[in-house]
Amino acid sequence: MASQAPAPIVYRKLWQHDLRCYAAHLRHLEAQDRRDRFMGEADDSTVDAFVAGLDWHRTILIGCFVDGVLRGAAELHLGDHARLEQAEIAFSVERAFQNRGIASELMERVLVAARNRGVKQLWLLCLAGNGRIRRVARRFGASVQVEGIEATAELRPLPANLATMLAEAWDDGHAYAHHAAGMVMAPWLAHARARLASSPS
């Protein structure tokens, strides 16, 4: 029997039309993963209010889509006018898709986005028991301080350069092409599936 091909994975920025799938992803997190993301309890209404209140002028979201479904995300919250060189980041990966390197891939991309926007000080706040994201942060050079039940990771991104600019532009272009191709192919695939389902066995 032929082995099943791995599900395609696409990393791309999220936009306002992705709000519904982002909220669905956050609601789909298991209880502990949701506590890790929000540093405490968060019911579905809290999640929905958080997503609806995102400031799109200061927030960059990068998602990991597995077989077309959002399974992980990174948030980059840029500082206001008094803190233009500072930002905060947060991560979420659904339990079934952890230990696949998704958080590291998201961290790499969110660091590139931060560098390209002139961020010099990046903060990651998490629960002290969230060893997974602390290890990822340390892998990218973060210093981590633990106080009580909370931990703070600080990263000092390097300045942007041509490589980081091209990397973000490439990711954006590749993701857009993949998304556009999916939109074009979707009706054809739906028609093909319908024909297969109606064909006699």
N, C-alpha and C positions, 0 to 999 in steps of 0.2 A: 504493500500500500504506500502510495506517495505521501511524503510528509507535507503537512499543511504549511503554506507560505506564511511567514510572519506578517502580522497586521502592519500596514504602513503607518509610520510615525511622522507627523509634520509639526514643526514649531513655527508659530506665527503670532504677531501682535493681535490682540483682541480689540474690537471697536464697539461702538454703542449698539450696533445690531447684534452683537454677541452676548448682550447682557443676560438674555434668558438662559443660554447654555452655560454661562458662567455661574449664575445662581444655582442652576441644576447641579453643576459640578460640586459646589460648596455644600449643597444640601445632601449630596450623595456621600460625603465624607463620613466615615464611621465616628462614633462618639469621641474617642480619644483623639483622632486626627482633627476633628473639628475643634476640640478644646485646645490642641496645639496651635491651630491656625489663629484662633481668636483669643488665645491666652485665658480661656475660661469658657463657661457654658454659653452656648448660642443656639437658640431654637430656630426653626425655619423662618419665623417672622423677623427675627434679628438678622439672619443672613440676607433675607430679601431687602430689608431696610438698608443694610450696609451696601449692597450692590447698587441699589437705587440712588444712594447718596454719594457715589464715587465722583470725585472732581476730575473730569476728563481733561481739564487744562493742566493738571499737575500729576496725573496718574498715567503710567504706562503699564499695560497688562500684556504678558507674554504667555501663551498657552501651548500645551502639548496635546495634540490631537492624535489619538490612536484609533485607526480605522474610522476616522471622521468624527470621533466623539471626544470631547474635551475631558482629559483625565488628570491633568496637572496644570498648575499656573504659578506664575511669579508676578508680584506686584511691585512696582517702583513708584513710591510716593515722593515727588519732588518737593523741595522746600519752598516757602513763600518768598516774598521780596527780601525779607531780612535773613533768609537762610538759603540763598540760591545755590550754595556750594554743598549743602547737606541734603540727604534723602534717607528714606527708610524703605526696607524691602520686606516682603513676606512671601511664604511659599505654601502650596498645598498640593499633595499628590494622593490620589485615591489608593486605599490599602492594597488592592489587587495589582497595582502598577508600581508599587514601591520596590526598591532594590533592583531597579533596572537602569539606574543612572539618570533618570529623568530630572531629579532635583539638581544634579550637577550640570546638566545641559541647560536648564533654566537659569542657574546661577551664572554660567558663562555668558549667556545672552543678556541677562539683566545688568551685568557688570559692563558689558560693551555699551549698552544703552545709557548707563549712568556716565561713563567716561565721555561719550559723545555729547552729553549735555552739561559738561563742566563740573560734575559732582566730584568733590574731593574728600568727602566724609560720608560713609554709608553705614547705616545702623540696621541691625537685625535684632529684634526683640523676640524672645521665645521663652517657654517654660523651661526651667532647669532640667526637667526630666526628658526633654526632647533632644536626646543624644544624636539622633539621625541628622537633624539640620545643623546642629553644632559641629558635627564632623565635616559636613559639607562646607560650612563657612571656614573652618580651619584649613581645609584643603586649598582654599583660595586666599589664604594668608590673613585671615581674620584673627584678631585678638579677642578672647572671650572672657568675660567676667561674670561670675555667678554670685548673686546675692539673694539668699532665701530661696523662694520658689521660682525666681526669674533669672534669666541669663541675657546678657547683652553682648552681641558680637559687633566689633567695629572693623570696617574695611576702609582702606585708603586707596581708592582707585588711582591708577596712573592717568596722566593727561591723555586726551584723545590723540590719535594719529591717523595717517591715511589708512592703515590696516583696519582700525576699528570702524572708521567711516565706511570702508568698502564692505566689511563683514556685515554691518547692519543693513546696508543697502542690498547686499546679496541676499540675506535672509528675507528681507521684505519682498524683493522681486521674485524670489523662488516661491515663497509662500503664496503670493498673489497669483502667480501662474498656476500653481497647484490648485488653489481655490477656484480660479476661473475655469480650469479644465474640469473640475468636479461639477461645477454648475452646468457646464455644457453637456457632460456625459450623463448627469443624473436622470434626465427624462428618457434617454436611450436605455440605460440600465434598468429603469423601472419597467419600461415596455418589454425588454427582453425577459425580465423575471416573470412578468405577467404571462407572457407567451409560454414560458417553460412550465409555469404552474398549471396552465390550462391544457397543455399537451397530454395526450394519453400516455400512460407509462408503458 
